[in-house]
Amino acid sequence: MQMKAYKITGTFADVRQGRQPFCIEAAAESEDAVREQVVSSLGSRHKVKRWQVEITEVVEIAAEDITDHTVRYKVTGE
């Protein structure tokens, strides 16, 4: 199955600032897989629980609109 690029936006709980917005580009095979990847990565980086992450939008993006080099490599191989 081909990897697709997604742009995920939302917020997560932050003790100091209340809700912290985020916008992440990620590569995965499906929308469900990319949601899981983002929740896992935010939990690891910021020590938040899954229920503290609120994803508001998941949009598939075209290969020419990708800005993250790692995501571009996973999707296009370049």
Steps between C-alpha positions, in 0.01 A plus 500: 500500500623851411583754771295822494582838654262659747483834681358462849384794712366514852585579861635321804486575873792698639532567873661842452299636206166320505450366146800495266422500123696281261527440126696192394579340164524122510510206259290187544294249304161620630335777699457271802869411494606865484272589793661224707848617399433862601343412836791267577761758401341783700467277804865406476630854446275693737397234754126539434241224512300398194182659634681834533566519123219641287541460123274746319597440137680241289560597136682301234754723324659471158867404463598847372347668810706300754745714700643237738799324338444172685136482390598586140753215499248249637238598241703558185830324571696815407 
